[in-house]
């Protein structure tokens, strides 16, 4: 991967050349045969007719039949929820009472504040990888659930491999992925080889202990091991099984692999991301954490329904369905008015001018950017005054939103010349003081180090990881009484809690655990890099 990144332009040219010589259907067929994640770039016009959308009937008529809209993005026991939402589930009423906290170690910063968290006592087996599944279980763990993240000793969570430049500084580089370190705080971590009968037997004991099993692989993975819904509920009739496949458990695309980037292409999000004269751009993965939030909600609904009969449920939260709900406006707009929404850069139908404008960042040798949005005519007049009432801005046609929208290119050129020689921090301060919506476009490191708002709210927390040490991680975007720290424990190292979970929780003896380690059923570290 590092080699491809260094030669990205060359690699991109090769891929573009290959693709331009073939049709979209041919590319999808070739890639699918090789199990390469791929999808068509769809839009509000083409989405309803896509074969997977038609097969799963993901759209319904809304607004009295005037337009198409996506159905809710999850199913429970094969059924979509009622379009009228039920009352929010009450964790206490769902039988999720207080339970023991996640055990900590000497390297953990444990103090999360006083008081009981909402999901204390909820027990989750987290058989997920990458980002979407871990994001769902991370939210539950953050609110107090006891989440045990299960990985293979030979093939651990793939997100561990996405370490970037940071990983090069550590011998145990697989423990230094920023994504993994954030998405798995407050969890315990174990390893199990489900290709061995003893691994499946231990997994069954975990399933017997838990309230819910969460997985986000392609459907064939769980079924390859024989661990489908019938198996889970045969082991534990009260367990909820939540599955998060890319395209759903039915339809012709059921078994195709997919990541957030593919889903963003298929759902239409990529179609409206980018500039008017440029190709569609992938928004870099927001579907994953958004799907995680939807999945956590769906699981709470299923746990609430379990109150009536004590029986588990089967929950399905396809990434695709979540993304279709995010991009719903495109299909609604086209089905109602026949208008296809297209890329428009950073512009808005409700504000003009709006965009990113260059500045001279005096805090670094490189140029910076400022984001600016004029939401109404009053802000436009304020911007004119800040600029010193230049002659070009006095054009009366610019006094209205419609006029500014039609002259956006001309306004952008003038604004870029005006902002270019200025410091972004000083410019933002002046614009805000005048009542104009503006913000710095800041590098992440700058946000952590210098942003006064984040600092005042202690937004970045530093749990102490046994390999990486204290690392700044963003916390939750909200506050809750009694919670001083959201990241109570760092993300687990590979197999860190094997002894704690298998021996202390499941009753495996130390001698049995040593034999399991020798036989490769469980392990710590990365196979081939000193792990066992």
KAMOFEN-V699857 format. One line per field, one symbol per residue. ss: DSSP state (~ for helix, > for strand, _ for the rest). A space follows every 50 residues. Layout:
ss->???
//
This chain:
ss->_~~~~~_~~~~~~~~~~~~~___~~~~~~~~~~_____________~~~_ ~~~~~~__>>>>____>>>>____>>__>>____________________ ______________________>>>>>____~~~~~~~~~~~___>>>>> >______~~~~__~~~~_____~~~__~~~~~~____>>>>_____~~~~ ~~~~~~~~~__>>>>___~~~~~~____~~~~~~~____>>>>_______ _________~~~~~~~___________________~~~~~~~~~~~~~~~ ~~~~~~~~~____>>>__~~~~~~~~_~~~~~~~~~~_____________ ___>>>>>>>______>>>>>>>___~~~~~~~~~~~___~~~~_~~~~_ ~~~~~~_~~~~~~~~~~~~____~~~~~~~~~~___>>>>>__~~~~~~~ _~~~~~___>>__>>___>>__>>_______________________~~~ ~~~~~____~~~~~~~~~______________
//
